[in-house]
Amino acid sequence: MANALPVSPLARPMPELPPVAGVRFGATAAGIRYKGRTDLVMAEFAPGTTVAGVYTRSKCPGAPVDWCRAAMADGRARALVVNAGNANVFTGRAGFEATQANAADAARLVNCAASEVFLASTGVIGEILPYQKISAALPGLYATLSDNGWADAARGIMTTDTFPKAATRTARIGDTTVRIQGIVKGSGMVAPDMATLLGFIATDAKLPASVIQSLLADGVGRSFNCITVDSDTSTSDMILLFATGQAGNVEIGDAHSPHLADFRDALDSLLLELALLVIRDGEGVTKMMHITVTGAVSDESAHRVAMAVANSPLVKTAVAGEDANWGRVVMAVGKCGEPANRDTLSVGIGGTWIARNGTVVSDYDETPVVAHMRGQEIEIAIDLGLGNGTAQAWGCDLTHGYIDINGSYRS
């Protein structure tokens, strides 16, 4: 299906993805659901690789999510297997058996414990995963793994995505330069916690599992948990971070070590870039929204306000129609259940304040706002005037394209 969709007008080209020491990737066509495209991805990690993960908060998670949560117990990883087209969700005992079989398949190839194999699936819910197709394809796929397989992997994990998504950074830990690199998929059913997405990030830094878990969770809170396409949280979401240790940097035992300042900033930057690539590929997207909230009673309250605006169908359709209907923003703020006061509320679009302290600005000229609404990136500012809480959120418009894609998802 991914091949049949027009590429998002907000797409970004994939960057050059150099090797990351201790990581080999590959992709193949296993025929799980799609025809004529890659749909199975594998990675092998050097011995000693540590792992961290952040997962969906759905109460109906997929079998691979359960598997990975359990596998994280010892913080070690040697392999990753990802399939697209079938989410292995709501499949009962069969779903559990599929994870057992494919983890064992990969473990035999890599010569590791099954608990060091991480699994992810994305696609249709409620259909039994034909894991035998994965079992049959893995040996041939393993033989093709290479240092330069990142781009193929980015394409292989796509479902309704219209372009592959990746980002790369370098950072310093002490006197050592390390690389951080990641791929992500996600287009619809995207809202915290987390978005409906799979993300896989690797670094050659030497870091304990506890440290990268803290860094990843904090970074996701400022990126993937601040985006929404449609307010729907997937059953299969996960982001995994693997640290191969090949860079040989100074030993780090604490996530708050000053040696990690540059690495933390680079990881946060990479996570936000990947998250925004998902919004740029929102199903049916023509415009991206950036909502900034200030003056809330707390940062948490500001976050909930920002997400309410980003998720509002009326705000999203107004943006799609290039209608500078700021009343939709007022509506979304007022309905979300967070502290707000009509008489202290201010709303701006595209750098122009439209309403201040509960009333329209006296000399308000809609001309620059109308011009801004014709662009592809829409800025919405909200000042609640109640406190010091701030937050940002990113979303996209709601178009007929979203309905077309999701009205025929299984066919």
N, C-alpha and C positions, 0 to 999 in steps of 0.2 A: 504493500500500500504506500510506503514512504516514497517510492519512486514515482508514483502517479500524481503526487501533490506538487503544485508549483512552489518554487523556492520562495521563502519569505522575503518580502521587500526590505526587511530589516536585517537580513543575513549579513554575516561577517565572514571573510575568508579565513580558512584554517591557517594558523601560523606554522612555520617550520617547527617540527618536533624532533629535536636531536635525541640521541640515546640518553637514557638515565642508567648509570652504572648499577648493575644488579637486577635489571628488568628486561624481560623479553616478551614481546606481544605477538599475537597472530590472530587471523580471522579466517573463517571458511563458511561455505554454504552447506548447512546440514539439512535443509528442507523442512524445518520445524513447522513453519507456516508460510513463509514467503517463498516465492519462486524466482530464481535468477538473481539472487543477491545474497551477500553474506549475512548470516544470522547467528553465528556462534563464535565467541571470542575466548581466547585463553591467554593467560599470562603466567610466567614462571618468575619467581623471585629468588634471589641468592639466599643461601642458608644464613640464618641469623636475622632475617627481615622481621621487623616488628609491625604491628597493625593496630589501627584504631578505626572505629566506625560510629556513624550516627544513622539512626533508622527511623522509619515511619512510626507515628504514634497511633496509627490505625489499630482498632481492636480486632480487625480481621486480617492480620498480616499473612503474606505468602510464606510457603514452606522455606524458601531460601533465606528469608529474613530470620525465621526461627533458627535455621542452621547456623547462620553467621553469628547471631547473638551468642549461641552456645560455643561456637568455635573460638570466639574472642577471649575465652577464659584464660588461656595461657599467653595471649598477646603475640603469637608467632604466626607467620604466614609463609607458605612456599608457592602457592598457586591460586589462581582466580579463574573461574569458568562462568561465562555470562551467555545467556541465550536471549534472543529477541523473537517476538511473535506469540509467545505463550508465557503468562505470568506465573504459572504453577501456584495459583491462589484458589482457595475454596475447593481443593481437590482431595481433602481428607488423607486417608492412609496412603493413597497412591502418590500424593505429593511428597510425603515424608520419604517413601521408598525411592522416589526419583532422586531426591537430594542424597540419600545414602549411596545409591548406585553411582551417581556421577562424581561425588566426592571420592569414592573408592577408585573409580576409573582414573581420575586425575592424579590421585596419590600414587598409584602404581607407576604412572609415567614419570613422575617427578622424584619418586623414591622418598616419600615423606609420609607422615601420619595423615589420615583423612581429616583430622581436626585442624590441619594446617592448610586445607583447601577452602577457599571462600567461593560462595555461589551466589549468583544473582539472575533473576529472570524478569522479563518485562513483556507485556502484551495482553492478550485476551484473558479475562478472569473466568474460572469455572470450567475450563477444559483440561482434561488429563494431559500432562506433559508427555509427549512421546520420547521419553528419556533414552530409549534404545537408539534413536537417531543420533543423539549426542554421544552415547557410548561408542557408536560405530565411527563417528567422525573424529573423536578426540586423538587417536594415535596419529592419524595423518596430519591433523592440525598441529600437534605437539612438534612434529618433525619440521614444521615451517616457522616456528617461533624465531623472532630475530630482534636485535636491538632497534631496528627501524620499523617495527610493526605498529607504532602508535596510531598513525593515520588510518590504517586498515581497521584497527580496533574501534576507533571513533565512529567509523561508518557502520561497523558490524552490530553495534548496540542500538541503532536507531529503530524507532517504530514509526510514529507519524511525524517524526522530525523531518524537516526538509533540507537541513544542512548539518554536516558533522561539526561538533563543538569541542574545542580544545584550547588550552592556555598553558603558557610556560613562563617560569621565572628563574632567576638565580638570586642567591642570597649569601651572606657571610655568617658563619658561626665561628667566632673567634677569628683565626687567621685563615680559615678554610672556606673556599667557595663551594657551595652546594647548589644542586638544581632541584626545583619542584616543578612537576608537570602533571597535567590532568586532562581527562576527557569526561564528557557528561552527555547524557541524553535526557530529553524532556521537552514536551510540547503542549500536552493537555493534561487534565486532571492534576493541575499544578497549584498547590497551596500548602503552607506549613501544616503539619510539621513532619516531614519536609515537603518539598515540592514533589510532584510525581516524577521522579527522576532516579537515574542511576548515575553516580559519579565515582570515578576511580582516579586517585591521585597517588603519585609515587615520588619519593625523594631519595637521593643517595646519602642523605644525612644519617648519622648514627645517633639515634634517639630512642629512649625507652618507650614502651607502649603507653605507659601512664602519662608521659609528657606529650606525646602526639595526640592522645585522647583528649587531653585538656585543651590543646591548641585547636584541634579540629572542632570540638563542641563550641568553643567560644567563637571561632570564625564562622561557623554555620549560622550561629545566632544572629550575626550581623549581615548575612548574605542570603543563603538559601531560605532562611526562615523569615525573610522580608520580601519575598516575591510571591506573586499569585497570577495565574492565568484565569482561573474560573472558580476558585474557592473550594475545589474538591481535592481531598487528600488521598493519594494512592495507597494501595495495600502493599506496595513493593518497594517503596523508596529506601534508598540507602546511599550513603557516601562512605567510601573506605579510603583510608590513607595508609600507605605502606612506606616504611623507611628501611632501606636496604643496608645502610651502614657502610657502604663502600667508600664514602668520601673520607672516612677516617678523621673526622673532626674531634675536637676536645670533648671529653666525657661531660654529659649534661645529665643532671639528676632531678632538676626542678623546672617546671614549665615557666616559672617566673625568673629564670636565670637571665642576667643582663646579656649573656652571650647569645641569647635567642631573640633579641629585639629585632634585628634585621630579618631573621627567618620568619618571625611572627608576622611582621608587616607584609612580607612577600606572600606568605600563605593567605593572609586575609585578602590581599589584592587579587590573588589568583582565584580564590573562592568567589569573590564578588564578580569578577569577569565571567566565570563559568555560569553563575546564577543569572546574570543579565543576558547571556547568550540564550538561555532557556526562554526568557521573556521575549527576546527578539524572534523566537521561533514559536511563539504561542499560536495555537491552532486558529487559523483564519486571521492572524494579526495583520494590521496595517499601521498601527501606531503603538508606541511605548509610552507608558505613564510613569512619572517620577513624582511621588507625593512626599512632601516635607511637612512635618508637624512640629510646631514649637508651642511653648506656653501651656503645656499640659501639666496636670498635677504630678505626674511621674513619667519616667521614660516608658514604663510598661503601659501606662494609659495612652501615651502618645502612639505607641506601636499599634495598639488595638484600634485607635482612631484611623491611623494611616491605612491599616489593612481593610477596615470597613469601607473607606473611600475607594481603595483599589479594587475591592470585590463587588462594589455596587453595580448591578446591571444597568441602572439608569445613568450613572457616571460613565460607564464603559461605552454604552451606546451613544451618549452625547459626544464622547471623544471620537467614536467611529464616524459619526455624522458631521464632525467638525462644527458642532454647536457649542458656543461659549456659554452654556447654561450653568452658571455657577450656583444656581439654586439647587442643582442636583448634589453638589458638594455639601451645601448646608444641610440638606436632607440626610445624607450619609453620616455626617458628624452627629446630628441630633438623634439618630436611631440606634447608635451602636452601644448605648448603655454606659458610656464613659462620662465623667464629669465634663460638662460644657455649659456655657452661658451665652445665650443669644446676644446679649448686650456687650460682650467682650470679644466676640468671634470676628476674626478677619479672614478673608479669602482672597488669594491672588492666583492668576494664571499667566504663565510666561513672563514673570517678572513685573507684572502690573497688578497692583492691589485694586480689587474691584469693590470690596466691602471692607469697612473698618469699623470695629466696635459696634457691630450689629446693624449697620446701615450702609447703603451704597455711597461710595466716595462721590462728593458733590460734583466734581468736574470729570467724572469717569468717562473716558473715551474708549469705546470698544474696539476701535480700529486695530491697534497692535495685538489685542487678544485674539481677534478674528484671524489675523495673519498667523499668529502662533499656532492656532488650532489646525491650520492647513499643513503644518510640518509633521514630521514623523516621530518627534520626541516631545511629549507634552509635560510641562512642569506645572504642578499644582502645589500651592503653598497655603498652609492653614496655621493661623496663630490663635490658640484658644484663650490666651490672655489670663490664664489662671495660675501658672507656676513656671517651673524651669524644665519641665519634661520635654524631651525632643525624640524624634524618631524619623526614619525614612522607610519608604516602601516602594516597590516597583511592580507595575502591572501592565496590562495591555488592553486594547479596545475589544469590543465584542461585536463580531460581524456575522453575516450570513454564512461565511466560510466555516466558522466554528460549528454551526448547526449541520452543515453539509458533511463535514468530516465525522462528527460524532453520531449523526443519524445513520451512518452506514459503516460504523467501525468494524463490525464483525464480518461484513460482506465485502 
